[in-house]
Amino acid sequence: MSQDIRDFRTPSCTLLGLGEPTHQEPAFGLLRNDLFATLVRLGFRSIALETDRVAALAVDDFVRDGIGTLDDVLRVGFSHGFGALEPNRELVARMRTYNEGRPAVDHLSFHGFDAPTENTTAPSPRPYLEYAAGYLDIDLDGTDFGPDDRWDRPEAILDATRSIGAGAEAARLRAEADDLLGTLHARAPELIAATSRAAWHRARTHLTAGIGLLRYHRQAARRIEEGARIAGLLATRDEIMARNLVDIRGLEADRGPTLVFANNAHLQRNPSSMRIAGTELGWWSAGAITDALLGARYRVLLGSLGSSEALRLGAPEPDTYEGTLRQEFPTWGLTATVAPARTRTDTRPDQGYAPLDRSLVDAADGVLYLDSAAALDR
């Protein structure tokens, strides 16, 4: 057991996953900030969070170049309402302070790696394809996207019969988006010479987000059993996440390793699963896909929580995984070895907390245990 994250970073690791067991306990985000500061001293130069990748470009602009204000980028640069979380405000402010006065080559960078979707909505691909077309100086005036609200209304995701993702217009958009991506790559030498490599990658980030949305809407429109349709949507999101993480590592390869922070369910090596109407549905998590693609370059530490006032979660029973970890760590700690124990059963769905079990522990490189928010000495 340790409180030194250096013990869990191997020489081959370039992407270190740090999971949180729930989004509702802010102490995990504060602990993440402190651990990231330690990793920066070890050569890490970037962090990726579970938030919209395109929106997060505004956060990176602020962190690197001071563009905008802290309040503005927290409002527009985060999805899922995560800009309102105090640990994220602290993280962005600390990263900006670190970068001030340092050469650009040594700047910390901020990434999102999520798709631009929410639980029950997904936006129109229009602004993402228009951004890329504008960069390529290609006229999309003849392209029929239709009204944006045809795409972003909840019915377009929740009801396959009301989705336009399988229609002729969507099919034409998928073909046009693919052509744009081909053109972007075919003209890369001239485009980068005329603008910059960063500008080219920004256009590609917008375009791939739009392509991902088109795939998401097509899955939403599939006339199949409802549980399988929903599982397919979740699988599409995790696949987009994994693609983004691999792409981010390509961008950061020459600058140093990346810390990625998200819910355990996205970073775990285990397949994800969901039970709907008595049927168990499964798909590969972003962590499992990333691990398959990056191998030893990916390592993951899963988060675990003892008790929480924010969740109204009491102390764990002594014979549970969290209970045994509590006996080892009165405050918080990292461990690569977790003894066999019982999965706790005192949690509720509204807490968003997934307890540890044997399969999760066996597939992870370690566990970050936090006993409670009060135990975090800050």
C-alpha positions as CSV (number, residue, x, y, z in Angstrom):
1,M,0.0,0.0,0.0
2,S,1.2,3.5,-0.8
3,Q,0.2,7.1,-1.3
4,D,2.9,7.6,-4.0
5,I,1.5,7.2,-7.5
6,R,5.0,6.8,-8.8
7,D,4.9,3.2,-7.6
8,F,2.1,2.5,-10.1
9,R,3.6,4.1,-13.2
10,T,5.8,1.7,-15.3
11,P,8.4,2.9,-17.9
12,S,6.1,1.7,-20.7
13,C,3.0,3.5,-19.5
14,T,2.0,6.5,-21.6
15,L,-1.7,6.6,-20.7
16,L,-2.6,6.2,-17.0
17,G,-6.3,5.7,-16.3
18,L,-7.5,6.9,-12.9
19,G,-11.1,5.9,-12.3
20,E,-13.7,7.3,-9.9
21,P,-16.5,5.1,-8.7
22,T,-19.1,7.8,-8.8
23,H,-19.4,11.4,-10.2
24,Q,-21.2,12.5,-7.1
25,E,-18.3,12.6,-4.6
26,P,-16.2,15.8,-5.2
27,A,-13.4,14.6,-3.0
28,F,-12.3,12.2,-5.8
29,G,-11.8,15.1,-8.1
30,L,-9.7,17.0,-5.5
31,L,-7.5,14.0,-4.9
32,R,-7.2,13.6,-8.7
33,N,-5.8,17.2,-8.9
34,D,-3.2,16.5,-6.3
35,L,-2.1,13.3,-8.0
36,F,-1.9,15.0,-11.4
37,A,0.4,17.6,-9.9
38,T,2.7,14.8,-8.7
39,L,2.5,13.2,-12.2
40,V,3.4,16.6,-13.8
41,R,6.7,16.5,-11.8
42,L,7.3,13.1,-13.3
43,G,6.9,14.3,-16.9
44,F,3.1,14.1,-17.6
45,R,2.0,17.0,-19.7
46,S,-1.7,16.3,-20.4
47,I,-4.9,15.3,-18.8
48,A,-8.1,13.9,-20.5
49,L,-11.5,14.0,-18.8
50,E,-14.8,12.4,-19.4
51,T,-16.2,15.4,-21.2
52,D,-17.0,16.5,-24.8
53,R,-13.8,16.6,-26.8
54,V,-14.8,19.4,-29.1
55,A,-16.1,21.6,-26.2
56,A,-12.9,20.9,-24.3
57,L,-10.9,22.7,-26.9
58,A,-12.0,26.0,-25.3
59,V,-10.6,24.8,-22.0
60,D,-7.3,23.9,-23.6
61,D,-7.1,27.4,-25.3
62,F,-7.5,29.0,-21.9
63,V,-5.1,26.6,-20.1
64,R,-2.4,27.1,-22.8
65,D,-2.9,30.6,-24.1
66,G,-5.1,32.4,-21.6
67,I,-7.9,32.8,-24.2
68,G,-11.2,33.6,-22.5
69,T,-12.0,33.6,-18.8
70,L,-12.1,30.8,-16.3
71,D,-15.9,31.3,-15.8
72,D,-16.5,31.2,-19.6
73,V,-14.6,28.1,-20.3
74,L,-16.1,26.2,-17.4
75,R,-19.5,27.1,-18.8
76,V,-18.9,26.2,-22.5
77,G,-15.9,23.8,-22.3
78,F,-17.5,21.0,-20.3
79,S,-20.4,18.7,-21.0
80,H,-22.6,16.7,-18.5
81,G,-22.7,19.8,-16.2
82,F,-19.1,19.0,-15.1
83,G,-18.0,22.6,-15.5
84,A,-20.0,23.4,-12.3
85,L,-17.9,21.0,-10.2
86,E,-15.4,22.7,-7.9
87,P,-12.6,20.2,-8.5
88,N,-12.7,21.0,-12.2
89,R,-12.6,24.7,-11.6
90,E,-9.5,24.1,-9.4
91,L,-7.9,21.9,-12.0
92,V,-8.3,24.4,-14.8
93,A,-7.1,27.3,-12.7
94,R,-4.0,25.3,-11.5
95,M,-3.1,24.3,-15.0
96,R,-3.3,27.9,-16.3
97,T,-1.2,29.1,-13.4
98,Y,1.4,26.4,-14.1
99,N,1.6,27.3,-17.8
100,E,2.0,31.1,-17.3
101,G,5.6,32.1,-17.9
102,R,6.7,28.7,-19.2
103,P,7.7,27.9,-22.8
104,A,5.0,26.5,-25.0
105,V,6.8,23.2,-25.4
106,D,6.4,22.6,-21.6
107,H,2.8,23.6,-21.3
108,L,0.2,21.3,-19.8
109,S,-2.7,20.6,-22.1
110,F,-6.3,19.7,-21.4
111,H,-8.4,17.2,-23.4
112,G,-11.9,15.9,-23.4
113,F,-12.3,12.4,-24.7
114,D,-16.1,11.9,-24.7
115,A,-18.6,12.2,-27.5
116,P,-20.8,15.4,-27.7
117,T,-23.9,13.5,-26.4
118,E,-25.9,13.4,-23.2
119,N,-28.0,10.6,-21.7
120,T,-31.1,11.2,-23.8
121,T,-29.9,13.6,-26.6
122,A,-27.3,13.9,-29.3
123,P,-26.9,17.0,-31.4
124,S,-27.0,17.6,-35.1
125,P,-23.7,16.9,-36.9
126,R,-24.1,20.1,-38.8
127,P,-21.7,22.5,-36.9
128,Y,-19.0,19.8,-36.8
129,L,-19.1,19.1,-40.5
130,E,-19.4,22.8,-41.3
131,Y,-16.3,23.6,-39.3
132,A,-14.3,21.1,-41.2
133,A,-15.7,22.2,-44.5
134,G,-14.8,25.8,-43.7
135,Y,-11.3,24.8,-42.9
136,L,-11.1,23.0,-46.3
137,D,-12.9,26.0,-48.0
138,I,-15.6,23.7,-49.3
139,D,-19.1,24.9,-49.8
140,L,-21.8,22.9,-48.1
141,D,-24.7,25.1,-49.1
142,G,-26.3,22.3,-51.0
143,T,-26.2,19.9,-48.1
144,D,-29.5,19.2,-46.4
145,F,-29.0,18.8,-42.6
146,G,-32.5,19.6,-41.8
147,P,-33.5,21.5,-38.7
148,D,-31.2,20.9,-35.7
149,D,-34.1,20.1,-33.4
150,R,-34.9,17.0,-35.6
151,W,-31.6,15.6,-34.3
152,D,-31.3,16.8,-30.7
153,R,-34.8,16.2,-29.5
154,P,-34.9,13.3,-27.0
155,E,-37.3,11.3,-29.2
156,A,-34.6,11.0,-31.8
157,I,-32.6,8.9,-29.4
158,L,-35.3,7.3,-27.2
159,D,-37.7,6.2,-30.0
160,A,-36.2,4.4,-33.0
161,T,-39.3,5.2,-35.1
162,R,-38.8,8.9,-34.6
163,S,-35.0,9.0,-35.3
164,I,-33.7,10.3,-38.6
165,G,-30.4,8.4,-38.3
166,A,-31.3,5.7,-40.8
167,G,-32.9,8.0,-43.4
168,A,-31.6,8.9,-46.9
169,E,-30.5,12.3,-45.7
170,A,-28.4,10.8,-42.9
171,A,-26.9,8.3,-45.4
172,R,-25.9,11.1,-47.7
173,L,-24.3,13.0,-44.8
174,R,-22.3,10.0,-43.8
175,A,-20.9,9.7,-47.3
176,E,-20.2,13.5,-47.5
177,A,-18.5,13.4,-44.1
178,D,-16.3,10.5,-45.2
179,D,-15.3,12.5,-48.4
180,L,-14.4,15.5,-46.2
181,L,-12.2,13.3,-44.0
182,G,-10.5,11.8,-47.1
183,T,-9.9,15.3,-48.5
184,L,-8.6,16.5,-45.1
185,H,-5.9,13.8,-45.2
186,A,-5.2,14.0,-48.9
187,R,-4.4,17.8,-48.7
188,A,-2.7,17.6,-45.3
189,P,0.7,18.9,-46.6
190,E,-0.7,22.0,-48.2
191,L,-3.2,22.6,-45.4
192,I,-0.7,22.4,-42.6
193,A,1.8,24.6,-44.5
194,A,-0.9,27.2,-45.0
195,T,-2.2,27.1,-41.4
196,S,-0.6,24.9,-38.8
197,R,-0.5,21.3,-37.6
198,A,-2.6,22.3,-34.6
199,A,-5.3,23.9,-36.9
200,W,-5.4,20.8,-39.1
201,H,-5.9,18.5,-36.0
202,R,-8.6,20.9,-34.7
203,A,-10.5,20.5,-38.0
204,R,-10.1,16.7,-37.8
205,T,-11.3,16.7,-34.2
206,H,-14.5,18.5,-35.3
207,L,-15.0,16.2,-38.3
208,T,-14.5,13.0,-36.4
209,A,-16.9,14.2,-33.8
210,G,-19.5,14.8,-36.5
211,I,-18.9,11.3,-38.0
212,G,-19.3,9.8,-34.6
213,L,-22.6,11.6,-34.1
214,L,-23.8,10.2,-37.4
215,R,-22.9,6.7,-36.3
216,Y,-24.7,7.3,-33.0
217,H,-27.9,8.5,-34.7
218,R,-27.8,5.6,-37.0
219,Q,-27.7,3.2,-34.0
220,A,-30.5,5.1,-32.4
221,A,-32.7,4.4,-35.5
222,R,-32.1,0.7,-35.6
223,R,-35.4,-1.2,-35.4
224,I,-34.2,-4.0,-33.1
225,E,-35.1,-5.2,-29.6
226,E,-34.9,-2.1,-27.3
227,G,-32.3,-3.4,-24.9
228,A,-30.0,-4.3,-27.7
229,R,-30.5,-0.9,-29.3
230,I,-29.6,0.9,-26.1
231,A,-26.6,-1.4,-25.5
232,G,-25.5,-0.4,-29.1
233,L,-25.7,3.3,-28.2
234,L,-23.6,2.7,-25.1
235,A,-21.1,0.7,-27.1
236,T,-20.9,3.4,-29.8
237,R,-20.1,6.0,-27.1
238,D,-17.3,3.8,-25.6
239,E,-15.9,3.1,-29.0
240,I,-15.7,6.9,-29.7
241,M,-14.1,7.4,-26.3
242,A,-11.4,4.8,-27.1
243,R,-10.7,6.3,-30.6
244,N,-10.3,9.7,-28.9
245,L,-7.9,8.4,-26.3
246,V,-5.7,6.8,-29.0
247,D,-5.8,10.0,-31.0
248,I,-4.9,12.1,-28.0
249,R,-1.9,9.9,-27.3
250,G,-0.8,10.5,-30.9
251,L,-1.0,14.2,-30.4
252,E,0.9,14.0,-27.0
253,A,3.4,11.3,-27.9
254,D,6.4,13.7,-28.1
255,R,5.5,15.7,-24.9
256,G,5.0,13.1,-22.2
257,P,2.4,10.7,-20.8
258,T,-1.3,11.5,-20.3
259,L,-3.6,11.0,-17.2
260,V,-7.1,10.1,-18.1
261,F,-9.8,10.5,-15.5
262,A,-13.4,9.1,-15.8
263,N,-15.9,6.8,-14.2
264,N,-14.5,3.3,-13.5
265,A,-17.1,1.9,-16.0
266,H,-15.3,3.6,-18.9
267,L,-11.7,3.0,-17.9
268,Q,-12.0,-0.6,-16.6
269,R,-10.5,-3.4,-18.7
270,N,-13.6,-5.5,-18.2
271,P,-16.5,-5.5,-20.6
272,S,-19.4,-3.3,-19.7
273,S,-22.8,-4.8,-19.0
274,M,-26.4,-3.8,-18.3
275,R,-29.5,-5.8,-17.4
276,I,-32.7,-4.7,-19.2
277,A,-36.0,-6.5,-18.8
278,G,-34.2,-9.6,-17.4
279,T,-31.7,-9.7,-20.2
280,E,-28.0,-9.2,-19.7
281,L,-26.4,-7.0,-22.4
282,G,-22.7,-6.5,-22.8
283,W,-20.3,-4.4,-24.9
284,W,-16.6,-3.5,-24.7
285,S,-15.7,-0.6,-22.5
286,A,-13.5,2.2,-23.7
287,G,-10.8,0.9,-21.3
288,A,-11.0,-2.6,-22.7
289,I,-10.7,-1.2,-26.3
290,T,-7.8,1.1,-25.4
291,D,-6.0,-1.7,-23.6
292,A,-6.3,-4.0,-26.6
293,L,-4.9,-1.2,-28.9
294,L,-2.1,0.2,-26.6
295,G,-1.1,-2.9,-24.6
296,A,1.4,-2.2,-21.9
297,R,1.2,1.6,-22.6
298,Y,-2.2,1.6,-20.8
299,R,-2.5,1.1,-17.1
300,V,-5.5,1.7,-14.9
301,L,-6.2,2.4,-11.3
302,L,-9.9,2.0,-10.3
303,G,-11.4,4.2,-7.6
304,S,-13.1,3.0,-4.5
305,L,-15.0,4.8,-1.8
306,G,-15.6,3.9,1.9
307,S,-18.3,6.4,3.0
308,S,-19.7,9.7,1.7
309,E,-21.9,12.4,3.1
310,A,-22.6,13.6,-0.4
311,L,-24.0,10.2,-1.4
312,R,-25.5,9.5,2.0
313,L,-23.4,6.3,1.9
314,G,-22.5,4.8,5.2
315,A,-19.4,2.9,6.3
316,P,-18.8,-0.4,4.5
317,E,-19.2,-3.8,6.3
318,P,-15.7,-5.1,7.4
319,D,-15.9,-8.2,5.1
320,T,-16.5,-6.2,1.9
321,Y,-13.8,-5.0,-0.5
322,E,-14.2,-1.5,0.7
323,G,-14.2,-2.7,4.3
324,T,-10.9,-4.5,4.0
325,L,-9.4,-1.5,2.3
326,R,-10.6,0.7,5.1
327,Q,-8.7,-1.3,7.6
328,E,-5.5,-0.7,5.5
329,F,-6.1,2.9,4.7
330,P,-7.5,5.2,7.4
331,T,-7.5,8.1,4.9
332,W,-6.6,7.1,1.4
333,G,-4.1,5.0,-0.5
334,L,-3.1,3.1,-3.5
335,T,-2.6,-0.7,-3.6
336,A,-1.9,-3.3,-6.3
337,T,-3.1,-6.1,-4.0
338,V,-6.7,-6.4,-2.8
339,A,-7.6,-9.5,-0.7
340,P,-10.7,-11.5,-1.8
341,A,-13.8,-10.2,-0.1
342,R,-17.6,-9.7,-0.5
343,T,-19.1,-7.1,-2.8
344,R,-21.0,-4.5,-0.7
345,T,-24.7,-4.4,-1.1
346,D,-25.6,-1.1,0.8
347,T,-25.6,1.1,-2.3
348,R,-28.5,2.6,-4.2
349,P,-28.8,3.3,-8.0
350,D,-29.3,7.0,-7.4
351,Q,-25.8,7.2,-5.8
352,G,-24.2,6.2,-9.1
353,Y,-21.7,4.1,-7.1
354,A,-20.5,0.8,-8.4
355,P,-18.9,-1.3,-5.6
356,L,-15.7,-3.3,-6.3
357,D,-16.0,-6.9,-7.2
358,R,-13.4,-9.6,-8.0
359,S,-13.5,-9.2,-11.7
360,L,-12.9,-5.5,-11.5
361,V,-10.0,-5.9,-9.1
362,D,-8.4,-8.7,-11.1
363,A,-8.4,-6.8,-14.3
364,A,-7.0,-3.5,-12.8
365,D,-3.4,-2.6,-12.1
366,G,-4.4,-1.2,-8.7
367,V,-7.1,0.5,-6.6
368,L,-7.3,4.0,-5.3
369,Y,-9.2,3.9,-2.1
370,L,-10.6,7.1,-0.4
371,D,-12.2,6.5,3.0
372,S,-14.3,9.7,3.0
373,A,-14.2,13.3,2.0
374,A,-13.3,14.2,5.6
375,A,-10.2,11.9,5.4
376,L,-8.7,14.0,2.6
377,D,-6.4,16.4,4.3
378,R,-6.4,19.6,2.2
